[in-house]
């Protein structure tokens, strides 16, 4: 079978020479595109329709949305302000520089809280990592982390949030919620994160509660052995 097709070429002219030309063109045939040409076309189409590097970069940085861009732009403006303040330190009052630093800290805090509430698990995880550095000094961030630790649907985000809450384990609000979670958690990974958290940062009462859970078989079997070995005995 021939790979060539005929195509009708319309024309509207009374000129005999022009009619003759169109008649000749009408009899010409055209080859179908080769398989290689088709594959090249679809590769190029896929490349053109894929996300641009700038779009992917915005996604990685967590500033794809309007709120993220506003936060990032504000950070840039504040950073420029700090740079100008440092360059003209002789004429800038210390209180003004302190105010700029406070604004940067506030914007960074809002960015962390936004990431902790993001619909994307990867961005929530980044928020957890950033929050770990300031959780001891910020009760609101501690509460947001506690929500990730107890309610997040992704186990990796939950375990990371649990680990980040280590310095706050001895506070009543955080400690009570995490010890309740230890008793009810169904995921072995979540239980392991909680067990290690209590072993590292737990009070005497929390350590005794952990050992009681191990002795009564309310932990994953592998974790029971881990707990007892950590205490240096097979029984209490």
N, C-alpha and C positions, 0 to 999 in steps of 0.2 A: 504494500500500500504506500502511496506517495505521501510524503510529509509536507506537501505544498498545498495551499488553499488559494482559491480565487476570491477576489473581493470586488464588489460593485463600487465604482467611483462616480458619484452624481455630478452632473454638470448642467448648466443652463445657458446655452449659447447657440446662435444661428450661424456662427462662423464655421465654414466647412473645414478649415485647417485645424481649428480648435477641437471640432467634433472628432476629427481623425486622430488627434493627439489623445483625447480622452478614451477613444475606442482602443487605441494601442495600449494605453495604461490599464484599461480594464482587463486585458488579456494577460497582463503580468501576474505572476504568482509570488507568494511570500512563504518562506519556510517557517515552520513552528519553532519556537524557542527550544534550544537543546536542554537536556536534563541539567547540565552544569550551569547554564544560564539561569534556569528556574531556581536551583538551589542558591545561587549567588544572590538572586533577587530576594528570596525569603530571608536569607541571613542579614542582608542589608536592612530589610523591613523590620526585622526583630531588633536589630541594633538601634535603628532610629526611634522605635517605639519604647525601648527600655528607658528606665529612669536615668537621668543625667547624673554626672558625677556630683554636681552641686546639690541636686536633690537628695542623693544618697548621703552626702556629707551632712546636710541639714537633718536627716533622719538619725545618723549616728550621734550627732551632737544634741539630739532631743529638742531642736528648735524648729521643727517643721510647721508647727501651728503658729497662729498669730501671737498668742501669749508668750510662746518661747522666743519669737523674734523680738517682741517688745522687751523682754527680760535681757536678751543678749545685747540689744542696742543700748539699753540703759547701762549695762555693765561696761560697754565700750566707752560711752560718754563719761561715766564716772571715772574710768581708768584714765581717760585723757585729762580729766580735771585733776586727778592725783598727780599725773606727770607734770602738768603745768605748775601745780603747787610745789612739787619738789624742785623744779627748775628755778622757781622764784621764792625759795624758802626764806630768803632774807627779809622779804616783804610780806610773807604770809603768816598769819597768826596760827599758833599751834592748835587752837580750838577749831579752826576751819579744816585743817588737815585731819583732825580726829573725827569731825563730822563726815568727811568724805570716806574715811575708812569704815565708819559705822554704816554708811549707805551701801558700800560694797558688801559688807557682811549681811545686811538685810536682804539685798538682792540675791546673794548666794543662798540664803536661807529659804527664800521664796522659790528659787529654782529647785532646791532639794525637795520641798513639800510638793511642788508640781509633779516632779518625777515619781515620787512615791504614790501618787494617785493616777499615774498614766495608765492607759489601757494596754500598752505594750509591756510584756514581761521583762524584756531586756532593759527598758528604760526604768522600770521600777527597781530592777536589780542595781542599776547604776545609782539610783537615788538612795538605796540602802547602803551602798558602799560609801557614798559621800556623807550620809547621815551618821555613820559610825564615828566620824571625827568630832562631831559636835553634840552628840546625844546627851552627854553628861551635863551640858550647860543649857539645854533647851527642852523644856517639858513638852512643848507641842510636837517637836520632832520625835521625842520619846514615845508619845501617844501614837503618832503616825507609824512608827516602826513596830509598835506593839500590835497594831491592826494588821500590818503585813505578816507578822509572826503568827498570828492566830487565825487570820481569815483568808490570806492569799491562796488562790487556787493552784499556784505553781509551787511545787515542793522546794525548788532551788531558791526561790525568793523567800519563802518562809524560813528555811534554814539559815540563809544569810542574815535575815532580820533578827533571828534568835541570837546568832553569834554577835551581831552588832549591839545587842542589848545587854551584853555581859556587864559593863560597868554600872548598869542601872538595876541589876538583879536584886539588890538589897533594898530598893525602894518598895514601899508597900504595894503601890499600884501595879508595877511591873512584876514584882516577885510573885504576888498572888495569882496573877493571870497566867504566868508561865508555869507555875507549879500545877495549876488546874489543867493546863494544856498537856503537861507531862502525863497526867492520869488518863486523859481521854484521847490522845493522839493515836491515830490508826497507822500512820506512815512510820515505818522503821527509821527512815532518814530524819524525820522531824524528831522522833524520840531520841535518836542518837545525838542530834544537835542540842537538845535540851539536857540530856544526861551529861554531856561534856561541859555544857555551860554551868550546871550546878556543881560539878566536880571542880571546876576552875574558880568559880566566883561565889559559890553558895555559902550561906551562913550555916552554923551548926544545926539549926532547926531544919533547914532545907536539905542538908546532907542526911539527916536522920530520916526525913520523909522519903528521900530517894532510896535509901537502904530498905525502908519498909516496903516500898513498891517492888523492889527486887525480891525480897523474901516472900512476899505474897503472890509472886508470879504475875504481876500486873504490867510487866515490861516484856518486850520482845525477848525470846530465850537467849539470843546472842548478847543482848544488852545486860541481862541479869548476870551473866558470867563476867562481863566487862566491869560492871559496877562492883561486884564482890572482889574481883582482882584488884581494883583500884583502892579498895579499903584494906586490902592485904589479908582477907580471910574469906572463907567459903560460907560463913554463917555469922550471925550476930548473937 
